[in-house]
Amino acid sequence: METILTEEMILDDLIKTFHRLFGLNVIETTSIKRGWLNLKWKVTTDAGEFLLKQYNKERYKLYKSEEILLALSQQIRLYDQGLTCPKVLTQNESILLESDIGERFLVMEYCQGKLISPGKINVHQIYDLGRATGKMHRLLNDGTLGIRNSPQFIPPSREERLAHWNSVWEKTKGIGKPQLLADIETQFKATEEMNIELLELLQTGWAHRDLWVDNLLFNDNGLTAILDFDRLKYDYPQLDVARAVMSCALDHNLDVSLASAFMEGYSEERDVVEGYLTHSLQLLWYMESTWWINANMDQHSVPPARFAKEMIWLGENQKNMSTLLGNL
């Protein structure tokens, strides 16, 4: 029978292995309660502060190990080329380490900085985030990784998506939640009105794919770190642009001056065509709306509720997006 390990037991095991591999004495540990299932600790040693990240065995099964290793190897390459992200510590060229009792874990330098709440960024911070995102995309797509046959997200047809929203509407009505029907109708109408053909014109490439406020650290004047590269894959870099802008610049409404500052920073590192952000936001909405808008969205915890709010805003503004954003 498998022993159920407590968080304390896992930490004790990781500290022993960390000490054995790196020869560092741990003075203090602080648990970091963020992320799903994986455990994280800030550890203070006599040689500075580090982050230990344990990969939960059940969550790890949902990933292909070679994809996580590829993502982490790119984090190392990006750090070496000057991107603001955590330095990963390796041992005999191994990135993912194994503890004495078989826990997979990662060791990184601990990055200073603070989390910001969604929609509460300042213009200096978002400009710097735009510049760093552009640099990340430029480096990821410099030819080192090659290209793949198809992106991670394959946009479904309009007919498929309309059928989906019909099904969600019927289910929501059937379980007696009339207060949610208007938001679902908005998604249906936006799907009818969207120019689906523009999705065929978007450029595929390597992207972070999880670029929202929980994975970003800032000081008062700029970005101090992009975190959590685990979901990095070949997809659409524009999804990163849209995800970052929605997460950082949407409060009650999208702050166009903040969105513009992001694109100003981004375009210092990458060439963008007119309407780049507008099309990025349309793509993000088309991909993510079905994840967060559903018959049970009234029971969402805080992050999914925020994502649903973003999708509702995008659905409501799908038709007038280019008017709102101008040339962005």
Secondary structure, 3 states (H helix, E strand, C coil): CCCCCCHHHHHHHHHHHHHHHHCCCEEEEEEECCCCCCEEEEEEECCEEEEEEECCHHHHCCCCHHHHHHHHHHHHHHHHCCCCCCCEECECCECCEECCCCCEEEEEECCCCECCCCCCCCHHHHHHHHHHHHHHHHHHCCCCCCCCCCCCCCCCCHHHHHHHHHHHHHHHHHCCCHHHHHHHHHHHHHHHHCCHHHHHHCCCEEECCCCCHHHEEEECCEEEEECCCCCCEEECHHHHHHHHHHHHHECCCECHHHHHHHHHHHCCCCCCCCCHHHHHHHHHHHHHHHHHCCCCHHHCCHHHHHHHHHHHHHHHCCCCHHHHHCCC
